[in-house]
Amino acid sequence: MNDAEPLLRLRDIGKNFGPVHALTDINLDIPAGQVTALVGDNGAGKSTLIKTIAGIWEPNRGELLWQGKPVHFRSPKDATDVGIATVYQDLALADNLDIVQNMMLGHEVVKAGLLNEITMEQEAKKTLADLRVTTVRNIRQPVGSLSGGQRQAVAVAKAVMLDAKLVVMDEPTAALGVSQTALVLDIIEQLSSRGIAVLVISHNLTDVFRVADRIAVLYLGRLVSSGPVANYDTNSTVHWMTTGTAPNSQAAAEPAPPAVDITPGTPSDTVNQEDTEG
């Protein structure tokens, strides 16, 4: 992969659920070491897109290029194996296990047939320290006792321990308080500073403009605009999200080839059903 090649490139991605067009002609580049914010109203197709990237659903059309090479994800394990880690809203953590056990779950360090608790604890501590997570008092406390922000930190740290090159985060600050939100946003910035790409799905535009390097807007299953965050402000972003058209009839910030019809009401602009509510 050369310096100009994005870490992940989506080309003409389409996904149908029967007659429902959940995604249509998605063209999106996700560069390494940058935070890309994926925004859109409910039903825009955000959840469908990240599940396609994560290997949960295979696209019906188009291709994914990982570090410049075509890839086919037939399962979440395929995506994880190349370096894509997805942190969903439910975080997939075991509340009854402690922080170390959660971070090492499925990847335990074994020595002479026994769990190497000391090594695992050291690795967990180092990963949290590298992410500047300082609010956890004891890494042997059950995850169920942690705050929402701390739980997000554990889920992200687990992804980092798997050598993720791209971390996808689905609504990471939803229902968090101010201090917990600040913790999660700091972690996102830490990931980016370490050269890890981050794809953040969020409805909170304040958070988006705090951490994002790039913005991509989905509208009724189509990518209607994408580009550097400097090309957007809150008003223009909301306009793209709610109408699918450029504010004041301006051109898209960075149109993705090939050109697509973004006029609301076309046959392909079918509203997503429950599986594609994001």
Secondary structure as GFF3:
##gff-version 3
##sequence-region A 1 278
A	DSSP	beta_strand	8	17	.	.	.	ID=ss1
A	DSSP	beta_strand	20	30	.	.	.	ID=ss2
A	DSSP	beta_strand	35	39	.	.	.	ID=ss3
A	DSSP	alpha_helix	46	53	.	.	.	ID=ss4
A	DSSP	beta_strand	61	66	.	.	.	ID=ss5
A	DSSP	beta_strand	69	71	.	.	.	ID=ss6
A	DSSP	alpha_helix	76	82	.	.	.	ID=ss7
A	DSSP	beta_strand	84	87	.	.	.	ID=ss8
A	DSSP	alpha_helix	99	104	.	.	.	ID=ss9
A	DSSP	beta_strand	110	111	.	.	.	ID=ss10
A	DSSP	beta_strand	114	115	.	.	.	ID=ss11
A	DSSP	alpha_helix	117	130	.	.	.	ID=ss12
A	DSSP	three_ten_helix	143	145	.	.	.	ID=ss13
A	DSSP	alpha_helix	148	161	.	.	.	ID=ss14
A	DSSP	beta_strand	166	170	.	.	.	ID=ss15
A	DSSP	alpha_helix	178	193	.	.	.	ID=ss16
A	DSSP	beta_strand	197	201	.	.	.	ID=ss17
A	DSSP	alpha_helix	205	211	.	.	.	ID=ss18
A	DSSP	beta_strand	214	219	.	.	.	ID=ss19
A	DSSP	beta_strand	222	228	.	.	.	ID=ss20
A	DSSP	three_ten_helix	229	231	.	.	.	ID=ss21
A	DSSP	alpha_helix	234	243	.	.	.	ID=ss22
A	DSSP	three_ten_helix	247	249	.	.	.	ID=ss23
A	DSSP	three_ten_helix	274	276	.	.	.	ID=ss24
###
